[in-house]
Amino acid sequence: MNKYRLQVTVFVLVAFMLGCNEFMVVGVLSDIARQFSVSIATVGYLVTVFATVYAVSTPFITVYTSQYNRFKTLMVLMAVFLIGNTFSGFAPNYLSLIVSRVITASVSGAIISLIMTFASTIAPRNKRAGLVSWIYSGFSIASVIGVPIGTTISTSYGWRYTFIIISVVSIITYALLFWLLPHTVPQVKSTMIKQLTLMKDSRIYVSVVLVLLSAATLYSYYTYIRPLLTDSLGFGIHNLNWLLFLIGIMNIVGNQLSGRLADHQGLKAIPLIYISVAILLFVFPFTLTLKWLGLIILMVLSTMNTLLSAPLQIHFLSVAERDYPQSLVLASSLSSIFFNFGISLGSATASASVDFTGVGKLAYISAMYALGTLAFALLLNLVIKRHMARGTSHE
């Protein structure tokens, strides 16, 4: 295996590690609730708190640390992540667990944005979309392997062991990054104000709202995927692992298709995708008595909700490289920042609504967010078309 393939592998491993830390909580909510004697709705806010801190801290850290060596910055952030994750495994109470999640969330976004920046530096341009899709697949692999395994470990031995295993993976990942990444890379240093000029571009601020709403669409129901599968659709708890495995596989399929879309002007396909997503979400509550049909809809949604990841990431990087080179690291972080704002919005909406609507009808809330995503997808394509027309007229 050549060095480039090893680098690709470790990039995916970083995404897998971060994905396990962020998403594994979804599979162990019930076990944490029992141990700390709090309601499942209260524990659901662990997802909301993580996503909110992730989204708020990432732009500050990425902008502030852009003046420092990227490799050294990444190593420091990885060390902070390891400390926070290990603390999660030994948290004595619910408040301590929240604090530990705040620590890991505060650096996770900056870590993945730096990984994306290294990826754009290392990968040939014709391979960039494929590499980005594989990095996003690392998060899906975490849901395929990490979440079911974490659920199994939690139900068999205790939820704390899930975090301890993530710490072991983090140590291995740290060593591989130190060995494989270039210790110095060309970078444009700039002031915070100049970096933030990126956000004035309509191609960017429309896109970030699109990312946010797409994440809210997914997490308005996915936050409660475990009770959704068992309580609403009626699958037994012993079926949970393979059900989560199937849903995770569909996430990986979606991410790989996302890379192909990015190579073929995938932004134009997003409106049609979210018309389909909205229809499926409105239909889903009527399938709760037909559990296999309901499961198929969830699997299709898992694929479709990941299709815009690579096209939007390539869009952010391309706009920054062409017009805002001083903002490249910030641009690379925008998808993860606003996706987590969307997770926070979606999970908070779900947690606030679940006691009134029941888990099965959370899909209606997701459908409303899907319609919002559709509207901004149409707007983004219009903005890009107008920008290209202006550029052509100036030639």
C-alpha positions as CSV (number, residue, x, y, z in Angstrom):
1,M,0.0,0.0,0.0
2,N,1.5,3.4,-1.1
3,K,1.7,6.4,1.2
4,Y,-1.4,8.1,-0.4
5,R,-3.6,5.1,0.3
6,L,-2.3,5.0,3.9
7,Q,-3.1,8.7,4.3
8,V,-6.6,8.1,2.9
9,T,-7.1,5.2,5.3
10,V,-6.1,7.3,8.3
11,F,-8.3,10.2,7.2
12,V,-11.3,7.7,7.2
13,L,-10.1,6.4,10.6
14,V,-10.2,9.9,12.0
15,A,-13.8,10.3,10.8
16,F,-14.7,6.9,12.2
17,M,-13.2,7.9,15.6
18,L,-15.1,11.2,15.7
19,G,-18.3,9.5,14.4
20,C,-18.2,6.9,17.1
21,N,-17.7,9.5,19.8
22,E,-20.6,11.7,18.5
23,F,-23.1,9.1,17.4
24,M,-22.5,6.1,19.7
25,V,-24.5,8.0,22.4
26,V,-27.6,7.5,20.3
27,G,-27.3,3.7,20.7
28,V,-26.8,3.9,24.5
29,L,-29.3,6.6,25.5
30,S,-31.5,4.2,27.4
31,D,-28.6,2.6,29.3
32,I,-27.3,6.0,30.4
33,A,-30.8,7.1,31.4
34,R,-31.1,4.0,33.6
35,Q,-27.7,4.4,35.3
36,F,-28.2,8.1,36.1
37,S,-31.9,7.9,36.8
38,V,-32.9,10.5,34.3
39,S,-35.6,10.4,31.6
40,I,-34.6,9.4,28.0
41,A,-35.7,12.8,26.8
42,T,-33.2,14.4,29.2
43,V,-30.4,12.1,28.0
44,G,-31.4,13.0,24.5
45,Y,-30.1,16.5,25.2
46,L,-26.6,15.0,25.2
47,V,-26.9,15.0,21.4
48,T,-28.1,18.6,21.4
49,V,-25.4,19.9,23.7
50,F,-22.6,18.1,21.8
51,A,-23.9,19.4,18.5
52,T,-24.3,23.0,19.8
53,V,-20.9,23.2,21.3
54,Y,-19.4,21.6,18.2
55,A,-21.0,24.1,15.9
56,V,-20.2,27.2,18.1
57,S,-16.6,26.3,18.9
58,T,-15.5,25.1,15.5
59,P,-15.4,28.5,13.6
60,F,-13.5,30.2,16.5
61,I,-10.9,27.5,16.8
62,T,-10.4,27.1,13.0
63,V,-10.1,30.9,12.5
64,Y,-7.8,31.4,15.5
65,T,-5.5,28.5,14.9
66,S,-5.1,29.2,11.2
67,Q,-2.0,31.3,12.0
68,Y,-0.2,28.3,13.5
69,N,1.3,25.2,11.9
70,R,-1.6,23.0,10.9
71,F,0.1,19.7,11.8
72,K,1.0,20.9,15.3
73,T,-2.5,22.3,15.8
74,L,-4.0,19.0,14.8
75,M,-1.9,17.1,17.2
76,V,-2.9,19.3,20.1
77,L,-6.6,19.1,19.3
78,M,-6.3,15.3,19.0
79,A,-4.8,15.2,22.5
80,V,-7.6,17.3,23.9
81,F,-10.2,15.0,22.3
82,L,-8.5,12.0,23.9
83,I,-8.7,13.5,27.3
84,G,-12.4,14.5,26.9
85,N,-13.4,11.1,25.5
86,T,-11.6,9.2,28.3
87,F,-13.4,11.5,30.9
88,S,-16.7,10.4,29.4
89,G,-15.9,6.8,30.1
90,F,-15.3,7.6,33.8
91,A,-18.0,10.3,34.3
92,P,-19.5,9.8,37.9
93,N,-22.8,11.5,37.1
94,Y,-24.9,13.0,34.3
95,L,-23.4,16.5,34.8
96,S,-19.8,15.2,34.5
97,L,-20.8,13.4,31.3
98,I,-22.1,16.6,29.8
99,V,-18.8,18.4,30.7
100,S,-16.8,15.6,29.0
101,R,-19.0,15.8,25.9
102,V,-18.4,19.6,25.8
103,I,-14.7,19.0,25.8
104,T,-14.7,16.5,22.9
105,A,-17.3,18.6,21.0
106,S,-15.2,21.7,21.3
107,V,-12.4,20.2,19.2
108,S,-14.1,17.7,17.0
109,G,-15.1,20.1,14.3
110,A,-11.7,21.7,14.1
111,I,-10.1,18.3,13.8
112,I,-12.3,17.2,10.8
113,S,-11.8,20.6,9.1
114,L,-8.1,20.3,9.4
115,I,-8.3,16.7,8.0
116,M,-10.4,18.1,5.1
117,T,-7.7,20.7,4.5
118,F,-4.9,18.1,4.5
119,A,-7.0,16.0,2.2
120,S,-7.5,18.9,-0.3
121,T,-3.7,19.5,-0.2
122,I,-2.7,15.8,-0.6
123,A,-5.3,14.6,-3.1
124,P,-5.0,15.2,-6.9
125,R,-7.9,17.4,-8.0
126,N,-9.5,14.5,-10.0
127,K,-9.5,12.4,-6.8
128,R,-10.7,15.0,-4.4
129,A,-14.5,14.3,-4.6
130,G,-13.8,10.6,-4.0
131,L,-11.6,11.3,-1.0
132,V,-14.1,13.6,0.5
133,S,-16.9,11.0,0.1
134,W,-14.7,8.4,1.8
135,I,-14.0,10.7,4.7
136,Y,-17.7,11.2,5.1
137,S,-18.1,7.5,4.8
138,G,-15.9,7.2,7.9
139,F,-18.8,8.7,9.9
140,S,-21.2,6.2,8.3
141,I,-18.8,3.3,9.0
142,A,-19.0,4.5,12.7
143,S,-22.8,4.1,12.5
144,V,-22.5,0.7,10.8
145,I,-19.8,-0.8,13.0
146,G,-19.3,1.6,15.9
147,V,-23.0,2.2,17.0
148,P,-24.1,-1.5,16.8
149,I,-20.9,-2.7,18.6
150,G,-21.2,0.1,21.1
151,T,-24.8,-0.9,21.7
152,T,-23.8,-4.5,22.2
153,I,-21.0,-3.6,24.6
154,S,-23.3,-1.3,26.5
155,T,-26.0,-3.8,26.9
156,S,-23.6,-6.6,27.8
157,Y,-20.9,-4.9,29.9
158,G,-21.9,-1.2,30.4
159,W,-21.9,2.0,28.3
160,R,-18.6,3.2,29.8
161,Y,-16.6,0.6,27.9
162,T,-17.8,2.2,24.6
163,F,-15.9,5.4,25.4
164,I,-12.8,3.5,26.6
165,I,-12.6,1.6,23.3
166,I,-12.8,5.0,21.4
167,S,-9.9,6.2,23.4
168,V,-7.8,3.2,22.3
169,V,-8.7,3.9,18.7
170,S,-7.8,7.6,19.3
171,I,-4.3,6.7,20.5
172,I,-3.7,4.5,17.4
173,T,-5.0,7.3,15.1
174,Y,-2.8,9.8,16.8
175,A,0.3,7.7,16.1
176,L,-0.7,7.2,12.4
177,L,-1.3,10.9,11.9
178,F,2.1,11.7,13.3
179,W,3.8,9.2,11.0
180,L,1.9,9.9,7.7
181,L,1.0,13.6,7.6
182,P,3.4,16.2,6.3
183,H,4.6,18.3,9.2
184,T,4.5,21.5,7.2
185,V,2.1,22.5,4.4
186,P,1.7,25.8,2.4
187,Q,-0.8,28.0,4.0
188,V,-2.1,31.5,3.6
189,K,-2.1,33.4,6.9
190,S,-4.6,36.1,7.4
191,T,-6.6,38.2,9.9
192,M,-9.8,36.9,11.4
193,I,-11.8,39.7,9.5
194,K,-10.3,38.7,6.1
195,Q,-11.1,35.1,6.7
196,L,-14.7,35.9,7.6
197,T,-15.3,37.7,4.3
198,L,-16.0,34.3,2.9
199,M,-19.3,34.4,4.7
200,K,-20.5,37.4,2.8
201,D,-20.7,35.4,-0.4
202,S,-24.3,34.3,-1.2
203,R,-22.9,31.0,-2.6
204,I,-21.7,30.3,0.9
205,Y,-24.4,31.7,3.3
206,V,-27.2,30.0,1.3
207,S,-25.3,26.8,1.3
208,V,-24.7,26.7,5.1
209,V,-28.5,27.1,5.7
210,L,-29.0,24.2,3.3
211,V,-26.6,22.1,5.3
212,L,-28.3,23.1,8.6
213,L,-31.8,22.2,7.4
214,S,-30.6,18.9,5.9
215,A,-29.1,17.8,9.3
216,A,-32.3,18.9,11.1
217,T,-34.3,16.8,8.7
218,L,-32.3,13.7,9.6
219,Y,-31.9,14.2,13.4
220,S,-35.5,15.1,14.0
221,Y,-36.1,11.4,13.9
222,Y,-32.7,9.8,14.0
223,T,-32.0,11.0,17.6
224,Y,-34.7,8.5,18.7
225,I,-33.8,5.8,16.2
226,R,-33.6,3.1,18.9
227,P,-37.2,3.6,20.3
228,L,-38.4,4.3,16.8
229,L,-37.3,0.8,15.7
230,T,-38.3,-1.1,18.8
231,D,-41.3,0.8,20.3
232,S,-42.9,2.3,17.1
233,L,-42.1,-0.3,14.4
234,G,-42.2,-3.2,16.9
235,F,-38.9,-4.9,16.2
236,G,-37.5,-6.8,19.2
237,I,-34.5,-5.4,21.2
238,H,-32.5,-8.5,20.0
239,N,-32.9,-7.2,16.4
240,L,-31.5,-3.8,17.1
241,N,-27.9,-4.4,16.2
242,W,-28.6,-5.7,12.7
243,L,-31.2,-3.0,12.1
244,L,-28.7,-0.3,12.9
245,F,-26.1,-2.2,10.8
246,L,-28.5,-2.1,7.8
247,I,-29.2,1.6,8.2
248,G,-25.5,2.3,8.5
249,I,-24.8,0.4,5.3
250,M,-27.2,2.6,3.5
251,N,-25.4,5.6,4.9
252,I,-22.2,4.3,3.4
253,V,-23.9,3.7,0.1
254,G,-25.3,7.3,0.2
255,N,-21.8,8.7,0.9
256,Q,-20.3,6.9,-2.0
257,L,-23.1,8.0,-4.4
258,S,-22.5,11.5,-3.0
259,G,-18.9,11.4,-4.3
260,R,-20.2,10.5,-7.7
261,L,-22.7,13.3,-7.6
262,A,-20.0,15.7,-6.8
263,D,-18.2,14.7,-10.0
264,H,-21.3,15.3,-12.0
265,Q,-22.7,18.7,-10.8
266,G,-24.5,17.1,-7.9
267,L,-25.9,20.4,-6.5
268,K,-28.4,20.4,-9.4
269,A,-29.8,17.0,-8.2
270,I,-30.5,18.1,-4.5
271,P,-34.0,19.6,-5.1
272,L,-35.3,16.3,-6.6
273,I,-33.6,14.4,-3.7
274,Y,-35.4,16.5,-1.1
275,I,-38.8,16.3,-2.8
276,S,-38.4,12.5,-2.5
277,V,-37.3,12.8,1.2
278,A,-40.3,15.0,2.1
279,I,-42.7,12.6,0.5
280,L,-41.2,9.6,2.3
281,L,-41.3,11.3,5.7
282,F,-45.0,12.3,5.3
283,V,-45.7,8.6,4.4
284,F,-43.6,7.0,7.1
285,P,-46.1,7.4,10.1
286,F,-48.7,5.5,8.1
287,T,-46.3,2.5,7.9
288,L,-45.9,2.0,11.6
289,T,-48.2,-1.0,11.5
290,L,-46.3,-2.4,8.5
291,K,-42.9,-2.6,10.1
292,W,-41.0,-4.0,7.1
293,L,-42.2,-1.3,4.9
294,G,-41.3,1.3,7.6
295,L,-37.8,-0.2,7.8
296,I,-37.4,0.1,4.0
297,I,-38.4,3.7,4.1
298,L,-35.9,4.4,6.9
299,M,-33.2,2.7,4.9
300,V,-33.9,4.7,1.8
301,L,-34.0,7.9,3.9
302,S,-30.6,7.0,5.3
303,T,-29.2,6.9,1.8
304,M,-30.9,10.0,0.5
305,N,-30.0,12.2,3.5
306,T,-26.3,11.8,2.9
307,L,-26.3,12.5,-0.8
308,L,-25.5,16.2,-0.6
309,S,-22.4,15.9,1.7
310,A,-19.7,15.6,-0.9
311,P,-21.2,18.0,-3.5
312,L,-21.5,20.7,-0.8
313,Q,-18.0,20.1,0.7
314,I,-16.4,20.4,-2.8
315,H,-18.5,23.5,-3.4
316,F,-17.2,25.1,-0.2
317,L,-13.6,24.2,-1.0
318,S,-13.8,25.3,-4.7
319,V,-15.3,28.7,-3.8
320,A,-12.6,29.3,-1.2
321,E,-9.7,28.2,-3.4
322,R,-10.8,30.3,-6.3
323,D,-11.9,33.5,-4.5
324,Y,-11.0,33.3,-0.8
325,P,-7.7,31.3,-0.4
326,Q,-7.1,32.9,3.1
327,S,-10.3,31.2,4.3
328,L,-9.6,27.6,3.1
329,V,-9.6,26.0,6.6
330,L,-12.8,27.9,7.6
331,A,-14.4,26.8,4.3
332,S,-13.5,23.2,5.0
333,S,-15.2,23.4,8.4
334,L,-18.5,24.9,7.3
335,S,-20.2,21.6,6.5
336,S,-19.4,20.1,9.9
337,I,-20.2,23.4,11.7
338,F,-23.7,23.9,10.2
339,F,-24.5,20.2,10.1
340,N,-24.0,20.2,13.8
341,F,-26.2,23.3,14.2
342,G,-28.7,21.3,12.3
343,I,-28.2,18.2,14.6
344,S,-28.8,20.5,17.5
345,L,-31.9,22.0,16.0
346,G,-33.3,18.7,14.9
347,S,-32.5,16.8,18.2
348,A,-33.8,19.7,20.3
349,T,-37.0,19.8,18.3
350,A,-37.4,16.1,18.7
351,S,-36.7,16.1,22.4
352,A,-39.2,19.0,23.0
353,S,-41.9,17.2,20.9
354,V,-41.5,13.5,21.6
355,D,-43.6,13.6,24.8
356,F,-46.5,15.1,22.9
357,T,-46.3,13.6,19.4
358,G,-44.8,10.2,20.3
359,V,-41.7,8.8,18.6
360,G,-43.6,7.6,15.5
361,K,-44.8,11.0,14.4
362,L,-41.5,12.8,14.7
363,A,-41.3,12.2,10.9
364,Y,-43.8,15.0,10.3
365,I,-41.3,17.5,11.9
366,S,-38.6,16.0,9.8
367,A,-40.7,16.5,6.7
368,M,-41.1,20.2,7.4
369,Y,-37.4,20.6,7.6
370,A,-37.1,18.6,4.4
371,L,-39.3,21.2,2.6
372,G,-37.1,24.0,4.0
373,T,-34.0,22.1,2.6
374,L,-35.7,21.9,-0.8
375,A,-36.4,25.6,-0.8
376,F,-32.8,26.5,-0.1
377,A,-31.5,23.9,-2.6
378,L,-33.5,25.7,-5.3
379,L,-32.2,29.0,-4.1
380,L,-28.6,27.9,-4.1
381,N,-28.8,26.7,-7.7
382,L,-30.3,30.0,-8.7
383,V,-27.5,31.9,-6.8
384,I,-24.8,29.9,-8.5
385,K,-26.4,30.4,-11.9
386,R,-26.5,34.2,-11.4
387,H,-22.9,34.2,-10.2
388,M,-21.8,32.4,-13.3
389,A,-23.8,34.7,-15.5
390,R,-22.1,37.8,-13.9
391,G,-18.7,36.2,-14.3
392,T,-19.3,35.5,-18.0
393,S,-20.6,39.0,-18.6
394,H,-17.4,40.5,-17.1
395,E,-15.1,38.5,-19.5
